[in-house]
Amino acid sequence: MKTINRRKFLGTTATSTLALTSLSLGAADAPDAARKLKLGLIGCGGYGLTNVRAAFKAGGVEVIALCDVDSEHLSRSAAEVEKLQGSRPQTFKLYTDLLQAPGLEAVIIATPPQWHALQFIAALERGLDVYCEKPLAYDVREGRAMVDAARKSGRIVQIGFQRRQAAALGQARQYLRDGQAGRIVQVEAQIHYNAGPKDATPQDPPASLDWDLWCGPAPKIPYSPQVGHVNWRLEKTSGHGHLVDWGIHLIDAARWILGESTPRTVAASGGLYRLEGKITTPDVLTAHFEFGQCPVTWRHRIWGAEEFNPEVSNGLFFYGDKQTVFVTDDQWIVIPRGKGKDRKVNAVRSDAGRLHIAEFLDAVRTRRQPSCSTEDAHFSTTAVKLAMIAYDTGRKITWDAASEQIVGDPAAAKLLKRDYRAPWQHPWRG
């Protein structure tokens, strides 16, 4: 596999094994390792609480503040945190108020992506360390503003690409980088599943939910159970679809394993064939990314038949000129070339979510940046957002990584930045 330069992939030599080693050494080196870090959570939905539970498993934390625009989510989450730690955190509706909480040291951001940029930058400006869920941003220009803010602040930042901590991916990465499968000619990634959309009929939001504030800087669309909690992932104005929401994990893993930054070109095609009228992003999509080393192809189908080949419905195929390697969360499989040869299944489990949070907490204590930097997350987010621009425009996108510009297509280039809804202002000033 080709030599990686520092510009293309900052910190790519870190492996899961090294991360685990740093966890064991870093805490011991920290002068105040026994003191509990005071955390806040912005966004008390399912994954926000998942991150908090992971932090408690990692140990050495106290959650002192919670924020959500749904008062029911807020009270339920406060009750759970109180049960876990024995004290009830303060609760806030506005993230700007949470950021003022006395003693707060770090925040977890687990809101829908349209809010990430403003909350992330505000937390850094407040002098806090940040763990932010993926995707990094809703649009590419937000991502660049977040990279610049993180660099300027000097704070500790970790982005939620938890699969980088999965032992199966780490072992497969080392195997591939050692050249065991030969030259990698092509990569295929896919996550097929049944989306199970909810009622998409416009209706009044629950009394507990401030829907205007939930939409925030994004366009204010009619509320429905489909675009409210959880299923916002498949709504164009918030999650922007399956590739951006869930598939980004595998695109990030492919980049990490290959040692790539952003693709040179991206093409995408698909559509709404089964779930039209229920979701606003494609239920079938194929995207083709031309990276420097080899192409990476993404496919998803989110309305059925994932049970046909369940063992490969979520994972990555690396096609080498000697072997094929398939990797998913808890195993990696080596498939020799030629008929009748035995496959080698390597089953290995790990609590990637806990390890990723633990790495962040250790970094906060030791002031050493963790493995998934803001810039690295920006590369993965840019890749999937370019794919959605290619899908929306129906044209192949050529990307100039140095200038972060779409080449020769002014209409497509306009989609790199979304206009904010008043009174919010977009953070990118380029």
C-alpha positions as CSV (number, residue, x, y, z in Angstrom):
1,M,0.0,0.0,0.0
2,K,1.3,3.5,-0.8
3,T,3.2,5.7,1.5
4,I,1.0,8.2,3.4
5,N,2.0,11.8,3.9
6,R,1.1,13.9,6.9
7,R,-1.1,16.3,5.0
8,K,-3.3,13.5,3.7
9,F,-3.9,11.7,7.0
10,L,-3.0,13.2,10.3
11,G,-2.3,10.7,12.9
12,T,-3.1,7.6,10.8
13,T,-0.4,5.5,12.5
14,A,-2.5,5.2,15.7
15,T,-4.0,1.8,16.0
16,S,-6.6,0.4,18.4
17,T,-3.7,-1.4,20.3
18,L,-1.8,1.8,20.7
19,A,-4.9,3.6,21.8
20,L,-5.5,1.0,24.5
21,T,-1.9,1.3,25.6
22,S,-2.2,5.1,25.9
23,L,-5.3,4.6,28.0
24,S,-3.4,2.5,30.5
25,L,-0.4,4.8,30.7
26,G,-2.0,8.3,30.3
27,A,-4.3,8.1,33.3
28,A,-1.4,7.0,35.5
29,D,0.7,10.0,34.3
30,A,-2.0,12.5,35.0
31,P,-1.5,14.4,38.3
32,D,-5.3,14.6,39.0
33,A,-6.3,11.2,37.5
34,A,-8.4,10.4,40.5
35,R,-10.6,13.5,40.2
36,K,-13.9,13.1,38.4
37,L,-14.2,15.1,35.2
38,K,-17.3,17.3,35.1
39,L,-19.2,16.6,31.8
40,G,-22.2,18.1,30.1
41,L,-24.5,16.5,27.5
42,I,-26.1,18.5,24.7
43,G,-28.8,16.4,23.1
44,C,-30.5,13.8,25.4
45,G,-31.8,11.4,22.7
46,G,-30.8,7.8,22.4
47,Y,-27.2,8.2,21.4
48,G,-26.6,11.0,23.8
49,L,-27.4,8.7,26.6
50,T,-25.5,5.9,25.0
51,N,-22.4,8.1,25.2
52,V,-23.1,9.1,28.8
53,R,-23.5,5.4,29.8
54,A,-20.2,4.7,28.0
55,A,-18.5,7.5,30.0
56,F,-19.7,6.0,33.2
57,K,-18.4,2.6,32.2
58,A,-15.0,4.2,31.4
59,G,-15.1,5.8,34.9
60,G,-14.0,9.0,36.5
61,V,-16.7,11.3,35.4
62,E,-19.6,13.3,36.9
63,V,-22.3,14.6,34.6
64,I,-23.3,17.9,36.0
65,A,-25.4,19.4,33.2
66,L,-27.9,18.2,30.5
67,C,-29.5,20.1,27.7
68,D,-32.4,19.3,25.3
69,V,-35.2,21.1,23.6
70,D,-37.6,18.4,24.6
71,S,-38.5,18.7,28.3
72,E,-39.6,15.1,28.4
73,H,-36.3,13.9,27.1
74,L,-34.6,16.2,29.6
75,S,-36.4,15.0,32.7
76,R,-36.1,11.3,31.7
77,S,-32.4,11.7,31.1
78,A,-31.8,13.6,34.3
79,A,-33.5,10.8,36.2
80,E,-31.3,8.1,34.6
81,V,-28.1,10.1,35.3
82,E,-29.2,10.6,38.9
83,K,-29.7,6.8,39.2
84,L,-26.3,6.1,37.7
85,Q,-24.2,8.6,39.7
86,G,-26.3,9.4,42.8
87,S,-26.8,13.1,42.1
88,R,-29.1,15.0,39.8
89,P,-27.5,17.1,37.0
90,Q,-28.7,20.6,36.2
91,T,-31.0,20.8,33.2
92,F,-31.2,23.4,30.5
93,K,-33.2,24.0,27.4
94,L,-30.6,26.3,25.7
95,Y,-27.1,25.0,25.1
96,T,-25.7,28.5,25.6
97,D,-27.0,28.3,29.2
98,L,-25.5,24.8,29.7
99,L,-22.1,26.1,28.6
100,Q,-22.1,28.6,31.5
101,A,-22.5,25.9,34.1
102,P,-19.9,26.4,36.9
103,G,-17.2,23.8,36.9
104,L,-18.0,22.3,33.5
105,E,-14.9,20.9,31.8
106,A,-16.1,19.0,28.7
107,V,-19.2,18.5,26.7
108,I,-20.7,15.7,24.6
109,I,-22.6,16.9,21.6
110,A,-25.2,14.4,20.4
111,T,-27.8,16.7,18.7
112,P,-28.9,16.2,15.0
113,P,-26.2,17.5,12.6
114,Q,-27.7,20.8,11.8
115,W,-26.8,22.0,15.3
116,H,-23.2,20.6,15.5
117,A,-21.3,23.5,14.2
118,L,-22.7,26.2,16.4
119,Q,-22.6,24.1,19.5
120,F,-19.1,22.8,18.8
121,I,-17.6,26.3,18.2
122,A,-19.4,27.8,21.1
123,A,-18.1,25.1,23.5
124,L,-14.5,25.7,22.2
125,E,-14.8,29.4,22.7
126,R,-16.0,28.8,26.2
127,G,-12.7,26.9,26.8
128,L,-14.3,23.4,27.0
129,D,-13.1,20.1,25.6
130,V,-15.5,18.5,23.1
131,Y,-16.7,15.0,22.1
132,C,-19.0,15.5,19.1
133,E,-21.0,12.8,17.3
134,K,-20.6,12.2,13.6
135,P,-21.1,13.5,11.0
136,L,-18.9,16.4,12.0
137,A,-21.2,18.9,10.3
138,Y,-24.3,19.3,8.1
139,D,-22.4,21.0,5.3
140,V,-18.8,21.1,4.1
141,R,-18.2,24.8,5.0
142,E,-19.4,24.3,8.5
143,G,-16.8,21.5,8.8
144,R,-14.0,23.8,7.7
145,A,-15.1,26.4,10.3
146,M,-15.1,23.7,13.0
147,V,-11.6,22.5,12.0
148,D,-10.3,26.1,12.1
149,A,-12.0,26.7,15.5
150,A,-10.5,23.5,17.0
151,R,-7.1,24.3,15.8
152,K,-7.3,27.9,17.2
153,S,-8.6,26.8,20.5
154,G,-6.1,24.1,21.3
155,R,-8.8,22.2,23.2
156,I,-9.1,18.4,23.2
157,V,-11.6,17.2,20.6
158,Q,-12.8,13.7,19.7
159,I,-15.3,12.9,17.0
160,G,-17.6,9.9,17.3
161,F,-16.2,7.5,14.8
162,Q,-16.3,4.7,17.4
163,R,-15.5,1.9,14.9
164,R,-11.9,3.0,14.9
165,Q,-11.7,1.4,18.3
166,A,-13.2,-1.9,17.0
167,A,-10.5,-4.6,17.4
168,A,-11.7,-6.4,14.2
169,L,-11.2,-3.2,12.1
170,G,-7.8,-2.6,13.8
171,Q,-6.6,-6.1,13.1
172,A,-7.8,-6.1,9.5
173,R,-6.2,-2.7,9.0
174,Q,-2.8,-4.0,10.1
175,Y,-3.2,-7.2,8.0
176,L,-3.9,-5.1,4.9
177,R,-1.2,-2.6,5.6
178,D,1.3,-5.4,5.9
179,G,0.4,-6.3,2.3
180,Q,-1.0,-9.8,3.1
181,A,-3.9,-9.3,0.7
182,G,-1.6,-7.7,-1.9
183,R,-2.3,-4.5,-3.7
184,I,-5.8,-3.2,-2.9
185,V,-7.6,-2.8,-6.2
186,Q,-11.1,-1.9,-5.0
187,V,-13.1,-1.4,-1.8
188,E,-16.9,-2.0,-1.5
189,A,-18.9,-0.8,1.5
190,Q,-22.6,-1.4,2.3
191,I,-25.2,-1.3,5.0
192,H,-28.5,-2.8,4.0
193,Y,-31.4,-2.7,6.6
194,N,-35.1,-2.0,7.0
195,A,-35.7,1.6,7.8
196,G,-39.1,1.2,9.3
197,P,-40.4,4.7,8.7
198,K,-43.0,6.3,11.0
199,D,-46.0,8.3,10.2
200,A,-44.9,11.2,7.9
201,T,-48.2,13.1,8.1
202,P,-47.7,16.7,9.2
203,Q,-49.1,17.3,12.7
204,D,-48.6,19.3,15.9
205,P,-45.4,18.4,17.7
206,P,-45.6,17.0,21.3
207,A,-46.2,19.7,23.9
208,S,-42.8,18.9,25.4
209,L,-40.9,19.6,22.2
210,D,-39.9,23.1,21.0
211,W,-39.9,22.2,17.3
212,D,-38.8,25.6,16.1
213,L,-35.7,25.4,18.2
214,W,-35.2,21.7,17.2
215,C,-35.0,22.8,13.6
216,G,-32.7,25.7,14.5
217,P,-30.5,27.0,11.7
218,A,-32.0,24.4,9.3
219,P,-35.2,25.1,7.3
220,K,-38.3,24.8,9.5
221,I,-40.2,21.9,8.1
222,P,-43.6,20.5,9.3
223,Y,-43.3,18.2,12.3
224,S,-44.2,14.6,11.9
225,P,-43.2,11.5,13.9
226,Q,-41.1,10.5,10.9
227,V,-38.9,13.6,11.0
228,G,-38.9,14.1,14.8
229,H,-36.8,12.0,17.2
230,V,-34.7,9.2,15.8
231,N,-35.9,9.1,12.2
232,W,-34.6,12.6,11.4
233,R,-31.6,10.7,10.0
234,L,-33.5,10.1,6.7
235,E,-34.7,13.7,6.4
236,K,-32.8,15.8,3.9
237,T,-32.7,19.0,6.0
238,S,-31.3,17.3,9.1
239,G,-29.6,13.9,8.8
240,H,-29.4,13.9,5.0
241,G,-29.8,10.2,4.6
242,H,-28.4,6.8,5.3
243,L,-25.0,7.3,3.7
244,V,-24.4,10.5,5.7
245,D,-25.8,9.1,9.0
246,W,-24.7,5.5,9.2
247,G,-22.7,4.8,6.0
248,I,-20.2,7.5,7.0
249,H,-18.8,5.0,9.6
250,L,-17.7,2.7,6.8
251,I,-16.4,5.4,4.5
252,D,-14.4,6.7,7.5
253,A,-13.1,3.1,8.2
254,A,-12.1,2.7,4.5
255,R,-10.2,6.0,4.6
256,W,-8.6,5.1,7.9
257,I,-7.5,1.7,6.6
258,L,-6.3,2.9,3.2
259,G,-4.6,6.1,4.6
260,E,-6.6,8.4,2.3
261,S,-8.0,11.9,2.9
262,T,-10.7,13.0,0.5
263,P,-11.8,11.6,-2.9
264,R,-10.7,13.2,-6.2
265,T,-14.1,12.5,-7.8
266,V,-17.5,11.3,-6.6
267,A,-20.5,10.1,-8.6
268,A,-23.8,8.8,-7.2
269,S,-27.1,7.5,-8.4
270,G,-30.3,6.1,-6.8
271,G,-33.7,7.2,-5.8
272,L,-36.8,6.7,-3.7
273,Y,-38.3,3.4,-5.0
274,R,-40.1,2.0,-2.0
275,L,-40.4,4.7,0.6
276,E,-41.4,7.7,-1.5
277,G,-43.7,10.0,0.6
278,K,-42.3,8.6,3.8
279,I,-38.6,9.8,3.7
280,T,-36.8,12.5,1.7
281,T,-33.5,10.8,1.0
282,P,-32.8,7.8,-1.3
283,D,-33.8,4.4,-0.2
284,V,-31.5,2.9,-2.8
285,L,-28.1,4.6,-3.5
286,T,-24.8,3.7,-5.1
287,A,-21.9,6.1,-4.7
288,H,-18.5,5.8,-6.4
289,F,-15.5,7.5,-4.7
290,E,-12.2,7.8,-6.6
291,F,-9.5,8.0,-4.0
292,G,-5.8,8.2,-4.9
293,Q,-5.1,4.6,-4.2
294,C,-8.3,2.8,-5.4
295,P,-12.0,3.3,-5.8
296,V,-14.4,2.9,-3.0
297,T,-18.0,2.0,-3.8
298,W,-20.9,2.5,-1.4
299,R,-24.3,0.8,-1.7
300,H,-27.4,0.8,0.4
301,R,-30.9,-0.6,0.3
302,I,-33.1,0.4,3.3
303,W,-36.4,-1.3,2.6
304,G,-35.7,-5.0,2.6
305,A,-33.7,-8.1,1.8
306,E,-30.9,-7.5,4.3
307,E,-31.7,-11.0,5.5
308,F,-30.5,-12.5,2.2
309,N,-26.9,-12.3,3.2
310,P,-27.0,-11.1,6.8
311,E,-23.3,-11.8,7.5
312,V,-22.3,-9.2,5.0
313,S,-25.2,-6.7,5.1
314,N,-23.0,-4.3,7.2
315,G,-19.3,-4.2,6.3
316,L,-16.4,-3.6,3.9
317,F,-14.8,-5.7,1.2
318,F,-11.2,-5.0,0.4
319,Y,-10.3,-6.7,-2.9
320,G,-6.6,-7.3,-3.2
321,D,-4.7,-9.0,-6.0
322,K,-3.8,-11.8,-3.6
323,Q,-6.8,-12.0,-1.3
324,T,-10.1,-10.5,-0.4
325,V,-10.8,-9.3,3.1
326,F,-14.2,-8.6,4.5
327,V,-14.5,-6.7,7.8
328,T,-17.4,-5.8,10.0
329,D,-17.7,-4.7,13.7
330,D,-16.9,-8.0,15.3
331,Q,-15.1,-10.1,12.8
332,W,-12.8,-10.0,9.7
333,I,-12.6,-12.8,7.1
334,V,-9.7,-13.6,4.8
335,I,-10.9,-15.1,1.4
336,P,-8.0,-16.6,-0.7
337,R,-8.2,-16.3,-4.4
338,G,-9.2,-19.5,-6.3
339,K,-12.0,-22.0,-5.8
340,G,-12.2,-24.4,-2.9
341,K,-9.8,-22.7,-0.6
342,D,-10.7,-22.3,3.1
343,R,-11.7,-18.9,4.4
344,K,-10.2,-17.8,7.7
345,V,-12.7,-16.2,10.1
346,N,-11.3,-14.0,12.8
347,A,-13.9,-13.3,15.4
348,V,-13.0,-10.5,17.8
349,R,-15.4,-8.4,19.9
350,S,-14.8,-5.1,21.6
351,D,-16.8,-2.4,23.3
352,A,-15.9,0.3,20.8
353,G,-18.2,2.9,22.2
354,R,-16.7,2.7,25.6
355,L,-13.2,2.7,24.3
356,H,-13.7,5.8,22.2
357,I,-15.2,7.8,25.1
358,A,-12.4,6.4,27.3
359,E,-9.8,7.6,24.9
360,F,-11.4,11.1,24.9
361,L,-11.5,11.2,28.7
362,D,-7.9,10.1,29.0
363,A,-6.9,12.8,26.5
364,V,-8.7,15.4,28.6
365,R,-6.8,14.4,31.6
366,T,-3.4,14.1,29.9
367,R,-3.9,17.0,27.4
368,R,-2.8,14.7,24.5
369,Q,-5.1,14.8,21.5
370,P,-7.0,11.6,20.8
371,S,-7.0,9.6,17.6
372,C,-9.9,11.1,15.6
373,S,-9.2,14.7,15.0
374,T,-11.6,17.4,13.8
375,E,-9.7,17.6,10.4
376,D,-9.9,13.8,10.0
377,A,-13.6,13.8,10.7
378,H,-14.0,16.7,8.2
379,F,-12.4,14.5,5.5
380,S,-15.0,11.7,6.1
381,T,-17.9,14.1,6.3
382,T,-16.8,15.9,3.1
383,A,-16.6,12.6,1.3
384,V,-20.2,11.7,2.0
385,K,-21.5,15.2,1.5
386,L,-19.9,15.3,-1.9
387,A,-21.7,12.1,-2.7
388,M,-25.1,13.7,-1.8
389,I,-24.2,16.7,-3.9
390,A,-23.5,14.3,-6.8
391,Y,-26.8,12.6,-6.2
392,D,-28.8,15.9,-5.9
393,T,-27.3,17.4,-9.0
394,G,-27.1,14.2,-11.1
395,R,-23.5,15.0,-12.0
396,K,-20.0,13.7,-11.3
397,I,-18.2,15.9,-8.8
398,T,-14.5,16.7,-9.1
399,W,-12.9,17.8,-5.8
400,D,-9.8,20.0,-5.3
401,A,-8.7,19.0,-1.8
402,A,-6.1,21.8,-1.6
403,S,-8.6,24.6,-2.1
404,E,-11.7,22.6,-0.9
405,Q,-13.6,23.5,-4.0
406,I,-15.8,21.6,-6.5
407,V,-14.1,22.1,-9.9
408,G,-16.0,23.4,-12.9
409,D,-19.5,23.2,-11.5
410,P,-20.6,26.5,-9.8
411,A,-24.2,25.2,-9.2
412,A,-22.8,22.1,-7.3
413,A,-20.3,24.3,-5.5
414,K,-23.2,26.3,-4.0
415,L,-24.3,23.2,-2.2
416,L,-21.1,23.1,-0.1
417,K,-22.8,25.7,2.2
418,R,-26.4,25.9,3.3
419,D,-28.0,29.2,4.1
420,Y,-29.0,29.5,7.7
421,R,-32.4,30.3,8.9
422,A,-32.6,33.6,10.8
423,P,-31.5,34.6,13.4
424,W,-28.7,32.0,13.3
425,Q,-25.6,32.8,11.3
426,H,-23.4,30.4,9.4
427,P,-19.9,30.1,11.1
428,W,-17.9,30.0,7.8
429,R,-16.8,33.4,6.6
430,G,-14.7,32.3,3.6
